[in-house]
Amino acid sequence: MFLPFRKITHTFLFNSCLFLLLIVGIQNSSNRNKVDFLFDKTVDLPIGFILGTSFISGTILGSLFTINFGNKN
């Protein structure tokens, strides 16, 4: 029962640390680009921030897909 909770906690803690390092490291980036959504565009964002948040969200979703919430009785 505690294994999925522990795995989720570790995943979010690790990715939060990565996100903080990304925010600190990206401050002097000068290459900026807009992200195209279906109906609108975002403000100019650093390319490293776009790639970093994409990686972080992928690791969170990937770790959540591997959790088995079924009963082990």
CHARMM internal coordinates of N, CA and C (Angstrom, degrees):
IC EDIT
DIST 1 N 1 CA 1.4472
DIST 1 CA 1 C 1.5164
ANGL 1 N 1 CA 1 C 111.70
DIST 1 C 2 N 1.3215
ANGL 1 CA 1 C 2 N 116.26
DIHE 1 N 1 CA 1 C 2 N -38.65
DIST 2 N 2 CA 1.4552
ANGL 1 C 2 N 2 CA 119.11
DIHE 1 CA 1 C 2 N 2 CA -177.37
DIST 2 CA 2 C 1.5251
ANGL 2 N 2 CA 2 C 112.99
DIHE 1 C 2 N 2 CA 2 C -82.94
DIST 2 C 3 N 1.3277
ANGL 2 CA 2 C 3 N 117.83
DIHE 2 N 2 CA 2 C 3 N -15.64
DIST 3 N 3 CA 1.4586
ANGL 2 C 3 N 3 CA 120.04
DIHE 2 CA 2 C 3 N 3 CA -178.43
DIST 3 CA 3 C 1.5267
ANGL 3 N 3 CA 3 C 112.78
DIHE 2 C 3 N 3 CA 3 C -64.09
DIST 3 C 4 N 1.3480
ANGL 3 CA 3 C 4 N 121.01
DIHE 3 N 3 CA 3 C 4 N -46.89
DIST 4 N 4 CA 1.4721
ANGL 3 C 4 N 4 CA 118.95
DIHE 3 CA 3 C 4 N 4 CA 177.37
DIST 4 CA 4 C 1.5260
ANGL 4 N 4 CA 4 C 112.42
DIHE 3 C 4 N 4 CA 4 C -63.11
DIST 4 C 5 N 1.3297
ANGL 4 CA 4 C 5 N 117.54
DIHE 4 N 4 CA 4 C 5 N -39.74
DIST 5 N 5 CA 1.4593
ANGL 4 C 5 N 5 CA 120.56
DIHE 4 CA 4 C 5 N 5 CA 178.50
DIST 5 CA 5 C 1.5257
ANGL 5 N 5 CA 5 C 110.66
DIHE 4 C 5 N 5 CA 5 C -63.28
DIST 5 C 6 N 1.3283
ANGL 5 CA 5 C 6 N 116.77
DIHE 5 N 5 CA 5 C 6 N -41.88
DIST 6 N 6 CA 1.4658
ANGL 5 C 6 N 6 CA 120.92
DIHE 5 CA 5 C 6 N 6 CA 179.34
DIST 6 CA 6 C 1.5270
ANGL 6 N 6 CA 6 C 111.38
DIHE 5 C 6 N 6 CA 6 C -66.03
DIST 6 C 7 N 1.3274
ANGL 6 CA 6 C 7 N 116.27
DIHE 6 N 6 CA 6 C 7 N -40.26
DIST 7 N 7 CA 1.4665
ANGL 6 C 7 N 7 CA 119.76
DIHE 6 CA 6 C 7 N 7 CA 179.40
DIST 7 CA 7 C 1.5284
ANGL 7 N 7 CA 7 C 111.24
DIHE 6 C 7 N 7 CA 7 C -66.24
DIST 7 C 8 N 1.3310
ANGL 7 CA 7 C 8 N 117.13
DIHE 7 N 7 CA 7 C 8 N -41.39
DIST 8 N 8 CA 1.4620
ANGL 7 C 8 N 8 CA 120.83
DIHE 7 CA 7 C 8 N 8 CA 178.01
DIST 8 CA 8 C 1.5225
ANGL 8 N 8 CA 8 C 110.43
DIHE 7 C 8 N 8 CA 8 C -64.53
DIST 8 C 9 N 1.3325
ANGL 8 CA 8 C 9 N 116.70
DIHE 8 N 8 CA 8 C 9 N -42.12
DIST 9 N 9 CA 1.4647
ANGL 8 C 9 N 9 CA 121.08
DIHE 8 CA 8 C 9 N 9 CA 179.24
DIST 9 CA 9 C 1.5209
ANGL 9 N 9 CA 9 C 111.32
DIHE 8 C 9 N 9 CA 9 C -62.56
DIST 9 C 10 N 1.3267
ANGL 9 CA 9 C 10 N 116.74
DIHE 9 N 9 CA 9 C 10 N -45.11
DIST 10 N 10 CA 1.4647
ANGL 9 C 10 N 10 CA 120.05
DIHE 9 CA 9 C 10 N 10 CA 178.94
DIST 10 CA 10 C 1.5269
ANGL 10 N 10 CA 10 C 111.46
DIHE 9 C 10 N 10 CA 10 C -64.32
DIST 10 C 11 N 1.3148
ANGL 10 CA 10 C 11 N 116.26
DIHE 10 N 10 CA 10 C 11 N -39.63
DIST 11 N 11 CA 1.4610
ANGL 10 C 11 N 11 CA 120.24
DIHE 10 CA 10 C 11 N 11 CA -179.72
DIST 11 CA 11 C 1.5249
ANGL 11 N 11 CA 11 C 111.25
DIHE 10 C 11 N 11 CA 11 C -63.28
DIST 11 C 12 N 1.3201
ANGL 11 CA 11 C 12 N 116.53
DIHE 11 N 11 CA 11 C 12 N -47.46
DIST 12 N 12 CA 1.4617
ANGL 11 C 12 N 12 CA 119.10
DIHE 11 CA 11 C 12 N 12 CA -178.80
DIST 12 CA 12 C 1.5244
ANGL 12 N 12 CA 12 C 112.08
DIHE 11 C 12 N 12 CA 12 C -69.86
DIST 12 C 13 N 1.3285
ANGL 12 CA 12 C 13 N 117.58
DIHE 12 N 12 CA 12 C 13 N -34.87
DIST 13 N 13 CA 1.4602
ANGL 12 C 13 N 13 CA 120.48
DIHE 12 CA 12 C 13 N 13 CA 177.46
DIST 13 CA 13 C 1.5322
ANGL 13 N 13 CA 13 C 111.05
DIHE 12 C 13 N 13 CA 13 C -66.21
DIST 13 C 14 N 1.3238
ANGL 13 CA 13 C 14 N 116.69
DIHE 13 N 13 CA 13 C 14 N -46.35
DIST 14 N 14 CA 1.4618
ANGL 13 C 14 N 14 CA 120.81
DIHE 13 CA 13 C 14 N 14 CA 179.25
DIST 14 CA 14 C 1.5252
ANGL 14 N 14 CA 14 C 111.42
DIHE 13 C 14 N 14 CA 14 C -63.17
DIST 14 C 15 N 1.3337
ANGL 14 CA 14 C 15 N 117.23
DIHE 14 N 14 CA 14 C 15 N -45.27
DIST 15 N 15 CA 1.4638
ANGL 14 C 15 N 15 CA 120.09
DIHE 14 CA 14 C 15 N 15 CA -178.40
DIST 15 CA 15 C 1.5214
ANGL 15 N 15 CA 15 C 112.15
DIHE 14 C 15 N 15 CA 15 C -71.82
DIST 15 C 16 N 1.3203
ANGL 15 CA 15 C 16 N 117.94
DIHE 15 N 15 CA 15 C 16 N -28.04
DIST 16 N 16 CA 1.4663
ANGL 15 C 16 N 16 CA 120.04
DIHE 15 CA 15 C 16 N 16 CA 174.14
DIST 16 CA 16 C 1.5200
ANGL 16 N 16 CA 16 C 110.71
DIHE 15 C 16 N 16 CA 16 C -67.14
DIST 16 C 17 N 1.3183
ANGL 16 CA 16 C 17 N 116.36
DIHE 16 N 16 CA 16 C 17 N -39.83
DIST 17 N 17 CA 1.4729
ANGL 16 C 17 N 17 CA 119.94
DIHE 16 CA 16 C 17 N 17 CA 175.75
DIST 17 CA 17 C 1.5254
ANGL 17 N 17 CA 17 C 110.82
DIHE 16 C 17 N 17 CA 17 C -64.14
DIST 17 C 18 N 1.3137
ANGL 17 CA 17 C 18 N 117.16
DIHE 17 N 17 CA 17 C 18 N -41.55
DIST 18 N 18 CA 1.4702
ANGL 17 C 18 N 18 CA 120.12
DIHE 17 CA 17 C 18 N 18 CA 176.32
DIST 18 CA 18 C 1.5220
ANGL 18 N 18 CA 18 C 111.59
DIHE 17 C 18 N 18 CA 18 C -61.88
DIST 18 C 19 N 1.3256
ANGL 18 CA 18 C 19 N 116.48
DIHE 18 N 18 CA 18 C 19 N -39.83
DIST 19 N 19 CA 1.4634
ANGL 18 C 19 N 19 CA 120.63
DIHE 18 CA 18 C 19 N 19 CA -179.97
DIST 19 CA 19 C 1.5281
ANGL 19 N 19 CA 19 C 110.73
DIHE 18 C 19 N 19 CA 19 C -65.81
DIST 19 C 20 N 1.3186
ANGL 19 CA 19 C 20 N 117.69
DIHE 19 N 19 CA 19 C 20 N -41.22
DIST 20 N 20 CA 1.4660
ANGL 19 C 20 N 20 CA 120.43
DIHE 19 CA 19 C 20 N 20 CA 177.65
DIST 20 CA 20 C 1.5236
ANGL 20 N 20 CA 20 C 111.06
DIHE 19 C 20 N 20 CA 20 C -63.93
DIST 20 C 21 N 1.3185
ANGL 20 CA 20 C 21 N 117.38
DIHE 20 N 20 CA 20 C 21 N -41.73
DIST 21 N 21 CA 1.4654
ANGL 20 C 21 N 21 CA 120.35
DIHE 20 CA 20 C 21 N 21 CA 176.10
DIST 21 CA 21 C 1.5280
ANGL 21 N 21 CA 21 C 110.95
DIHE 20 C 21 N 21 CA 21 C -64.05
DIST 21 C 22 N 1.3112
ANGL 21 CA 21 C 22 N 117.15
DIHE 21 N 21 CA 21 C 22 N -36.75
DIST 22 N 22 CA 1.4635
ANGL 21 C 22 N 22 CA 121.38
DIHE 21 CA 21 C 22 N 22 CA 177.65
DIST 22 CA 22 C 1.5195
ANGL 22 N 22 CA 22 C 110.73
DIHE 21 C 22 N 22 CA 22 C -64.07
DIST 22 C 23 N 1.3277
ANGL 22 CA 22 C 23 N 117.44
DIHE 22 N 22 CA 22 C 23 N -43.73
DIST 23 N 23 CA 1.4681
ANGL 22 C 23 N 23 CA 121.64
DIHE 22 CA 22 C 23 N 23 CA 179.94
DIST 23 CA 23 C 1.5296
ANGL 23 N 23 CA 23 C 110.27
DIHE 22 C 23 N 23 CA 23 C -63.14
DIST 23 C 24 N 1.3261
ANGL 23 CA 23 C 24 N 117.06
DIHE 23 N 23 CA 23 C 24 N -44.45
DIST 24 N 24 CA 1.4598
ANGL 23 C 24 N 24 CA 120.53
DIHE 23 CA 23 C 24 N 24 CA -178.99
DIST 24 CA 24 C 1.5224
ANGL 24 N 24 CA 24 C 110.82
DIHE 23 C 24 N 24 CA 24 C -67.67
DIST 24 C 25 N 1.3097
ANGL 24 CA 24 C 25 N 117.58
DIHE 24 N 24 CA 24 C 25 N -40.94
DIST 25 N 25 CA 1.4583
ANGL 24 C 25 N 25 CA 120.99
DIHE 24 CA 24 C 25 N 25 CA -176.36
DIST 25 CA 25 C 1.5056
ANGL 25 N 25 CA 25 C 115.13
DIHE 24 C 25 N 25 CA 25 C -76.73
DIST 25 C 26 N 1.3098
ANGL 25 CA 25 C 26 N 118.73
DIHE 25 N 25 CA 25 C 26 N -20.42
DIST 26 N 26 CA 1.4571
ANGL 25 C 26 N 26 CA 121.85
DIHE 25 CA 25 C 26 N 26 CA -173.28
DIST 26 CA 26 C 1.5256
ANGL 26 N 26 CA 26 C 112.62
DIHE 25 C 26 N 26 CA 26 C -90.60
DIST 26 C 27 N 1.3036
ANGL 26 CA 26 C 27 N 118.94
DIHE 26 N 26 CA 26 C 27 N -2.04
DIST 27 N 27 CA 1.4539
ANGL 26 C 27 N 27 CA 121.54
DIHE 26 CA 26 C 27 N 27 CA -171.33
DIST 27 CA 27 C 1.5266
ANGL 27 N 27 CA 27 C 113.88
DIHE 26 C 27 N 27 CA 27 C -64.81
DIST 27 C 28 N 1.2953
ANGL 27 CA 27 C 28 N 118.70
DIHE 27 N 27 CA 27 C 28 N -28.81
DIST 28 N 28 CA 1.4627
ANGL 27 C 28 N 28 CA 120.45
DIHE 27 CA 27 C 28 N 28 CA -178.87
DIST 28 CA 28 C 1.5273
ANGL 28 N 28 CA 28 C 113.11
DIHE 27 C 28 N 28 CA 28 C -100.56
DIST 28 C 29 N 1.3038
ANGL 28 CA 28 C 29 N 117.34
DIHE 28 N 28 CA 28 C 29 N 15.00
DIST 29 N 29 CA 1.4602
ANGL 28 C 29 N 29 CA 120.41
DIHE 28 CA 28 C 29 N 29 CA -179.40
DIST 29 CA 29 C 1.5275
ANGL 29 N 29 CA 29 C 109.94
DIHE 28 C 29 N 29 CA 29 C -76.43
DIST 29 C 30 N 1.3209
ANGL 29 CA 29 C 30 N 116.06
DIHE 29 N 29 CA 29 C 30 N 134.35
DIST 30 N 30 CA 1.4660
ANGL 29 C 30 N 30 CA 119.73
DIHE 29 CA 29 C 30 N 30 CA -178.51
DIST 30 CA 30 C 1.5313
ANGL 30 N 30 CA 30 C 112.48
DIHE 29 C 30 N 30 CA 30 C -107.79
DIST 30 C 31 N 1.3315
ANGL 30 CA 30 C 31 N 118.79
DIHE 30 N 30 CA 30 C 31 N -16.20
DIST 31 N 31 CA 1.4632
ANGL 30 C 31 N 31 CA 121.22
DIHE 30 CA 30 C 31 N 31 CA 178.77
DIST 31 CA 31 C 1.5166
ANGL 31 N 31 CA 31 C 108.72
DIHE 30 C 31 N 31 CA 31 C -80.01
DIST 31 C 32 N 1.3299
ANGL 31 CA 31 C 32 N 115.99
DIHE 31 N 31 CA 31 C 32 N 117.27
DIST 32 N 32 CA 1.4677
ANGL 31 C 32 N 32 CA 120.36
DIHE 31 CA 31 C 32 N 32 CA -177.23
DIST 32 CA 32 C 1.5185
ANGL 32 N 32 CA 32 C 110.07
DIHE 31 C 32 N 32 CA 32 C -126.21
DIST 32 C 33 N 1.3291
ANGL 32 CA 32 C 33 N 114.66
DIHE 32 N 32 CA 32 C 33 N 152.24
DIST 33 N 33 CA 1.4526
ANGL 32 C 33 N 33 CA 120.86
DIHE 32 CA 32 C 33 N 33 CA -179.24
DIST 33 CA 33 C 1.5311
ANGL 33 N 33 CA 33 C 108.47
DIHE 32 C 33 N 33 CA 33 C -152.35
DIST 33 C 34 N 1.3231
ANGL 33 CA 33 C 34 N 116.62
DIHE 33 N 33 CA 33 C 34 N 161.86
DIST 34 N 34 CA 1.4588
ANGL 33 C 34 N 34 CA 121.59
DIHE 33 CA 33 C 34 N 34 CA 177.54
DIST 34 CA 34 C 1.5228
ANGL 34 N 34 CA 34 C 109.33
DIHE 33 C 34 N 34 CA 34 C -102.14
DIST 34 C 35 N 1.3147
ANGL 34 CA 34 C 35 N 116.32
DIHE 34 N 34 CA 34 C 35 N 146.74
DIST 35 N 35 CA 1.4624
ANGL 34 C 35 N 35 CA 122.25
DIHE 34 CA 34 C 35 N 35 CA 175.91
DIST 35 CA 35 C 1.5162
ANGL 35 N 35 CA 35 C 108.01
DIHE 34 C 35 N 35 CA 35 C -96.85
DIST 35 C 36 N 1.3234
ANGL 35 CA 35 C 36 N 116.78
DIHE 35 N 35 CA 35 C 36 N 128.25
DIST 36 N 36 CA 1.4656
ANGL 35 C 36 N 36 CA 121.67
DIHE 35 CA 35 C 36 N 36 CA 179.56
DIST 36 CA 36 C 1.5207
ANGL 36 N 36 CA 36 C 109.91
DIHE 35 C 36 N 36 CA 36 C -91.92
DIST 36 C 37 N 1.3292
ANGL 36 CA 36 C 37 N 116.01
DIHE 36 N 36 CA 36 C 37 N 117.13
DIST 37 N 37 CA 1.4500
ANGL 36 C 37 N 37 CA 121.14
DIHE 36 CA 36 C 37 N 37 CA 170.52
DIST 37 CA 37 C 1.5153
ANGL 37 N 37 CA 37 C 107.55
DIHE 36 C 37 N 37 CA 37 C -94.83
DIST 37 C 38 N 1.3162
ANGL 37 CA 37 C 38 N 117.65
DIHE 37 N 37 CA 37 C 38 N -177.12
DIST 38 N 38 CA 1.4598
ANGL 37 C 38 N 38 CA 119.89
DIHE 37 CA 37 C 38 N 38 CA -177.70
DIST 38 CA 38 C 1.5227
ANGL 38 N 38 CA 38 C 112.41
DIHE 37 C 38 N 38 CA 38 C -64.12
DIST 38 C 39 N 1.3291
ANGL 38 CA 38 C 39 N 117.44
DIHE 38 N 38 CA 38 C 39 N -39.50
DIST 39 N 39 CA 1.4528
ANGL 38 C 39 N 39 CA 119.77
DIHE 38 CA 38 C 39 N 39 CA -173.81
DIST 39 CA 39 C 1.5237
ANGL 39 N 39 CA 39 C 114.42
DIHE 38 C 39 N 39 CA 39 C -114.60
DIST 39 C 40 N 1.3049
ANGL 39 CA 39 C 40 N 118.33
DIHE 39 N 39 CA 39 C 40 N -12.38
DIST 40 N 40 CA 1.4515
ANGL 39 C 40 N 40 CA 120.16
DIHE 39 CA 39 C 40 N 40 CA -172.53
DIST 40 CA 40 C 1.5246
ANGL 40 N 40 CA 40 C 110.04
DIHE 39 C 40 N 40 CA 40 C -153.11
DIST 40 C 41 N 1.3298
ANGL 40 CA 40 C 41 N 115.80
DIHE 40 N 40 CA 40 C 41 N 171.69
DIST 41 N 41 CA 1.4578
ANGL 40 C 41 N 41 CA 122.28
DIHE 40 CA 40 C 41 N 41 CA 176.11
DIST 41 CA 41 C 1.5252
ANGL 41 N 41 CA 41 C 108.73
DIHE 40 C 41 N 41 CA 41 C -117.69
DIST 41 C 42 N 1.3249
ANGL 41 CA 41 C 42 N 116.10
DIHE 41 N 41 CA 41 C 42 N 155.50
DIST 42 N 42 CA 1.4523
ANGL 41 C 42 N 42 CA 120.43
DIHE 41 CA 41 C 42 N 42 CA 177.49
DIST 42 CA 42 C 1.5201
ANGL 42 N 42 CA 42 C 110.01
DIHE 41 C 42 N 42 CA 42 C -88.84
DIST 42 C 43 N 1.3090
ANGL 42 CA 42 C 43 N 115.94
DIHE 42 N 42 CA 42 C 43 N 177.50
DIST 43 N 43 CA 1.4615
ANGL 42 C 43 N 43 CA 120.94
DIHE 42 CA 42 C 43 N 43 CA 173.16
DIST 43 CA 43 C 1.5273
ANGL 43 N 43 CA 43 C 108.10
DIHE 42 C 43 N 43 CA 43 C -72.36
DIST 43 C 44 N 1.3067
ANGL 43 CA 43 C 44 N 117.18
DIHE 43 N 43 CA 43 C 44 N 169.60
DIST 44 N 44 CA 1.4591
ANGL 43 C 44 N 44 CA 120.94
DIHE 43 CA 43 C 44 N 44 CA 177.78
DIST 44 CA 44 C 1.5235
ANGL 44 N 44 CA 44 C 110.03
DIHE 43 C 44 N 44 CA 44 C -64.79
DIST 44 C 45 N 1.3218
ANGL 44 CA 44 C 45 N 115.74
DIHE 44 N 44 CA 44 C 45 N 120.42
DIST 45 N 45 CA 1.4538
ANGL 44 C 45 N 45 CA 122.23
DIHE 44 CA 44 C 45 N 45 CA 179.04
DIST 45 CA 45 C 1.5211
ANGL 45 N 45 CA 45 C 108.96
DIHE 44 C 45 N 45 CA 45 C -119.64
DIST 45 C 46 N 1.3348
ANGL 45 CA 45 C 46 N 117.94
DIHE 45 N 45 CA 45 C 46 N 146.84
DIST 46 N 46 CA 1.4641
ANGL 45 C 46 N 46 CA 119.83
DIHE 45 CA 45 C 46 N 46 CA 174.83
DIST 46 CA 46 C 1.5295
ANGL 46 N 46 CA 46 C 110.64
DIHE 45 C 46 N 46 CA 46 C -62.56
DIST 46 C 47 N 1.3086
ANGL 46 CA 46 C 47 N 116.10
DIHE 46 N 46 CA 46 C 47 N 141.54
DIST 47 N 47 CA 1.4576
ANGL 46 C 47 N 47 CA 121.05
DIHE 46 CA 46 C 47 N 47 CA -177.41
DIST 47 CA 47 C 1.5239
ANGL 47 N 47 CA 47 C 110.87
DIHE 46 C 47 N 47 CA 47 C -62.94
DIST 47 C 48 N 1.3181
ANGL 47 CA 47 C 48 N 117.45
DIHE 47 N 47 CA 47 C 48 N -36.80
DIST 48 N 48 CA 1.4577
ANGL 47 C 48 N 48 CA 120.88
DIHE 47 CA 47 C 48 N 48 CA 177.64
DIST 48 CA 48 C 1.5155
ANGL 48 N 48 CA 48 C 112.57
DIHE 47 C 48 N 48 CA 48 C -63.24
DIST 48 C 49 N 1.3226
ANGL 48 CA 48 C 49 N 116.81
DIHE 48 N 48 CA 48 C 49 N -35.11
DIST 49 N 49 CA 1.4655
ANGL 48 C 49 N 49 CA 120.76
DIHE 48 CA 48 C 49 N 49 CA 177.84
DIST 49 CA 49 C 1.5212
ANGL 49 N 49 CA 49 C 110.38
DIHE 48 C 49 N 49 CA 49 C -68.15
DIST 49 C 50 N 1.3102
ANGL 49 CA 49 C 50 N 117.23
DIHE 49 N 49 CA 49 C 50 N -40.46
DIST 50 N 50 CA 1.4622
ANGL 49 C 50 N 50 CA 121.20
DIHE 49 CA 49 C 50 N 50 CA 178.60
DIST 50 CA 50 C 1.5251
ANGL 50 N 50 CA 50 C 109.87
DIHE 49 C 50 N 50 CA 50 C -62.96
DIST 50 C 51 N 1.3219
ANGL 50 CA 50 C 51 N 117.00
DIHE 50 N 50 CA 50 C 51 N -46.62
DIST 51 N 51 CA 1.4644
ANGL 50 C 51 N 51 CA 120.49
DIHE 50 CA 50 C 51 N 51 CA 179.72
DIST 51 CA 51 C 1.5212
ANGL 51 N 51 CA 51 C 111.71
DIHE 50 C 51 N 51 CA 51 C -67.44
DIST 51 C 52 N 1.3215
ANGL 51 CA 51 C 52 N 117.23
DIHE 51 N 51 CA 51 C 52 N -39.87
DIST 52 N 52 CA 1.4632
ANGL 51 C 52 N 52 CA 120.84
DIHE 51 CA 51 C 52 N 52 CA -179.17
DIST 52 CA 52 C 1.5140
ANGL 52 N 52 CA 52 C 112.80
DIHE 51 C 52 N 52 CA 52 C -65.76
DIST 52 C 53 N 1.3240
ANGL 52 CA 52 C 53 N 117.24
DIHE 52 N 52 CA 52 C 53 N -44.44
DIST 53 N 53 CA 1.4619
ANGL 52 C 53 N 53 CA 119.40
DIHE 52 CA 52 C 53 N 53 CA 178.98
DIST 53 CA 53 C 1.5251
ANGL 53 N 53 CA 53 C 111.07
DIHE 52 C 53 N 53 CA 53 C -68.65
DIST 53 C 54 N 1.3149
ANGL 53 CA 53 C 54 N 117.07
DIHE 53 N 53 CA 53 C 54 N -32.00
DIST 54 N 54 CA 1.4604
ANGL 53 C 54 N 54 CA 120.17
DIHE 53 CA 53 C 54 N 54 CA 175.34
DIST 54 CA 54 C 1.5247
ANGL 54 N 54 CA 54 C 110.68
DIHE 53 C 54 N 54 CA 54 C -64.50
DIST 54 C 55 N 1.3186
ANGL 54 CA 54 C 55 N 117.01
DIHE 54 N 54 CA 54 C 55 N -43.00
DIST 55 N 55 CA 1.4613
ANGL 54 C 55 N 55 CA 121.39
DIHE 54 CA 54 C 55 N 55 CA 178.37
DIST 55 CA 55 C 1.5234
ANGL 55 N 55 CA 55 C 111.23
DIHE 54 C 55 N 55 CA 55 C -64.49
DIST 55 C 56 N 1.3283
ANGL 55 CA 55 C 56 N 116.83
DIHE 55 N 55 CA 55 C 56 N -44.51
DIST 56 N 56 CA 1.4607
ANGL 55 C 56 N 56 CA 120.98
DIHE 55 CA 55 C 56 N 56 CA -178.25
DIST 56 CA 56 C 1.5272
ANGL 56 N 56 CA 56 C 111.04
DIHE 55 C 56 N 56 CA 56 C -64.91
DIST 56 C 57 N 1.3199
ANGL 56 CA 56 C 57 N 117.54
DIHE 56 N 56 CA 56 C 57 N -43.79
DIST 57 N 57 CA 1.4630
ANGL 56 C 57 N 57 CA 119.50
DIHE 56 CA 56 C 57 N 57 CA 178.81
DIST 57 CA 57 C 1.5311
ANGL 57 N 57 CA 57 C 110.90
DIHE 56 C 57 N 57 CA 57 C -66.48
DIST 57 C 58 N 1.3110
ANGL 57 CA 57 C 58 N 117.63
DIHE 57 N 57 CA 57 C 58 N -33.82
DIST 58 N 58 CA 1.4688
ANGL 57 C 58 N 58 CA 120.90
DIHE 57 CA 57 C 58 N 58 CA 176.28
DIST 58 CA 58 C 1.5122
ANGL 58 N 58 CA 58 C 112.67
DIHE 57 C 58 N 58 CA 58 C -66.77
DIST 58 C 59 N 1.3257
ANGL 58 CA 58 C 59 N 117.93
DIHE 58 N 58 CA 58 C 59 N -39.38
DIST 59 N 59 CA 1.4628
ANGL 58 C 59 N 59 CA 119.58
DIHE 58 CA 58 C 59 N 59 CA 178.46
DIST 59 CA 59 C 1.5251
ANGL 59 N 59 CA 59 C 111.44
DIHE 58 C 59 N 59 CA 59 C -70.05
DIST 59 C 60 N 1.3291
ANGL 59 CA 59 C 60 N 117.44
DIHE 59 N 59 CA 59 C 60 N -34.42
DIST 60 N 60 CA 1.4679
ANGL 59 C 60 N 60 CA 119.67
DIHE 59 CA 59 C 60 N 60 CA 177.07
DIST 60 CA 60 C 1.5262
ANGL 60 N 60 CA 60 C 110.08
DIHE 59 C 60 N 60 CA 60 C -66.35
DIST 60 C 61 N 1.3188
ANGL 60 CA 60 C 61 N 117.19
DIHE 60 N 60 CA 60 C 61 N -48.69
DIST 61 N 61 CA 1.4650
ANGL 60 C 61 N 61 CA 119.73
DIHE 60 CA 60 C 61 N 61 CA -179.44
DIST 61 CA 61 C 1.5260
ANGL 61 N 61 CA 61 C 111.62
DIHE 60 C 61 N 61 CA 61 C -66.04
DIST 61 C 62 N 1.3146
ANGL 61 CA 61 C 62 N 117.46
DIHE 61 N 61 CA 61 C 62 N -38.76
DIST 62 N 62 CA 1.4597
ANGL 61 C 62 N 62 CA 120.53
DIHE 61 CA 61 C 62 N 62 CA 178.51
DIST 62 CA 62 C 1.5096
ANGL 62 N 62 CA 62 C 113.03
DIHE 61 C 62 N 62 CA 62 C -64.36
DIST 62 C 63 N 1.3076
ANGL 62 CA 62 C 63 N 117.72
DIHE 62 N 62 CA 62 C 63 N -37.28
DIST 63 N 63 CA 1.4575
ANGL 62 C 63 N 63 CA 119.80
DIHE 62 CA 62 C 63 N 63 CA 178.83
DIST 63 CA 63 C 1.5211
ANGL 63 N 63 CA 63 C 111.37
DIHE 62 C 63 N 63 CA 63 C -74.71
DIST 63 C 64 N 1.3233
ANGL 63 CA 63 C 64 N 117.96
DIHE 63 N 63 CA 63 C 64 N -30.54
DIST 64 N 64 CA 1.4580
ANGL 63 C 64 N 64 CA 120.21
DIHE 63 CA 63 C 64 N 64 CA 178.04
DIST 64 CA 64 C 1.5257
ANGL 64 N 64 CA 64 C 111.96
DIHE 63 C 64 N 64 CA 64 C -73.18
DIST 64 C 65 N 1.3182
ANGL 64 CA 64 C 65 N 117.86
DIHE 64 N 64 CA 64 C 65 N -28.36
DIST 65 N 65 CA 1.4622
ANGL 64 C 65 N 65 CA 120.78
DIHE 64 CA 64 C 65 N 65 CA 178.68
DIST 65 CA 65 C 1.5232
ANGL 65 N 65 CA 65 C 112.22
DIHE 64 C 65 N 65 CA 65 C -69.76
DIST 65 C 66 N 1.3178
ANGL 65 CA 65 C 66 N 117.68
DIHE 65 N 65 CA 65 C 66 N -26.58
DIST 66 N 66 CA 1.4629
ANGL 65 C 66 N 66 CA 120.57
DIHE 65 CA 65 C 66 N 66 CA -176.61
DIST 66 CA 66 C 1.5087
ANGL 66 N 66 CA 66 C 113.26
DIHE 65 C 66 N 66 CA 66 C -86.62
DIST 66 C 67 N 1.3188
ANGL 66 CA 66 C 67 N 119.17
DIHE 66 N 66 CA 66 C 67 N -5.03
DIST 67 N 67 CA 1.4625
ANGL 66 C 67 N 67 CA 121.75
DIHE 66 CA 66 C 67 N 67 CA -179.36
DIST 67 CA 67 C 1.5170
ANGL 67 N 67 CA 67 C 109.59
DIHE 66 C 67 N 67 CA 67 C -79.17
DIST 67 C 68 N 1.3275
ANGL 67 CA 67 C 68 N 115.56
DIHE 67 N 67 CA 67 C 68 N 129.85
DIST 68 N 68 CA 1.4574
ANGL 67 C 68 N 68 CA 121.34
DIHE 67 CA 67 C 68 N 68 CA 177.56
DIST 68 CA 68 C 1.5182
ANGL 68 N 68 CA 68 C 108.39
DIHE 67 C 68 N 68 CA 68 C -101.73
DIST 68 C 69 N 1.3284
ANGL 68 CA 68 C 69 N 117.07
DIHE 68 N 68 CA 68 C 69 N 110.28
DIST 69 N 69 CA 1.4491
ANGL 68 C 69 N 69 CA 122.33
DIHE 68 CA 68 C 69 N 69 CA -178.23
DIST 69 CA 69 C 1.5193
ANGL 69 N 69 CA 69 C 113.27
DIHE 68 C 69 N 69 CA 69 C -90.07
DIST 69 C 70 N 1.3260
ANGL 69 CA 69 C 70 N 118.39
DIHE 69 N 69 CA 69 C 70 N 2.61
DIST 70 N 70 CA 1.4533
ANGL 69 C 70 N 70 CA 120.90
DIHE 69 CA 69 C 70 N 70 CA -178.03
DIST 70 CA 70 C 1.5203
ANGL 70 N 70 CA 70 C 112.39
DIHE 69 C 70 N 70 CA 70 C -72.40
DIST 70 C 71 N 1.3228
ANGL 70 CA 70 C 71 N 116.02
DIHE 70 N 70 CA 70 C 71 N 161.41
DIST 71 N 71 CA 1.4504
ANGL 70 C 71 N 71 CA 121.68
DIHE 70 CA 70 C 71 N 71 CA 178.03
DIST 71 CA 71 C 1.5196
ANGL 71 N 71 CA 71 C 110.34
DIHE 70 C 71 N 71 CA 71 C -74.08
DIST 71 C 72 N 1.3140
ANGL 71 CA 71 C 72 N 117.41
DIHE 71 N 71 CA 71 C 72 N 142.88
DIST 72 N 72 CA 1.4550
ANGL 71 C 72 N 72 CA 121.48
DIHE 71 CA 71 C 72 N 72 CA -178.84
DIST 72 CA 72 C 1.5300
ANGL 72 N 72 CA 72 C 110.93
DIHE 71 C 72 N 72 CA 72 C -106.05
DIST 72 C 73 N 1.3281
ANGL 72 CA 72 C 73 N 118.35
DIHE 72 N 72 CA 72 C 73 N 28.03
DIST 73 N 73 CA 1.4661
ANGL 72 C 73 N 73 CA 122.06
DIHE 72 CA 72 C 73 N 73 CA -178.13
DIST 73 CA 73 C 1.5015
ANGL 73 N 73 CA 73 C 111.53
DIHE 72 C 73 N 73 CA 73 C -75.21
END
COOR INIT
IC SEED 1 N 1 CA 1 C
IC BUILD
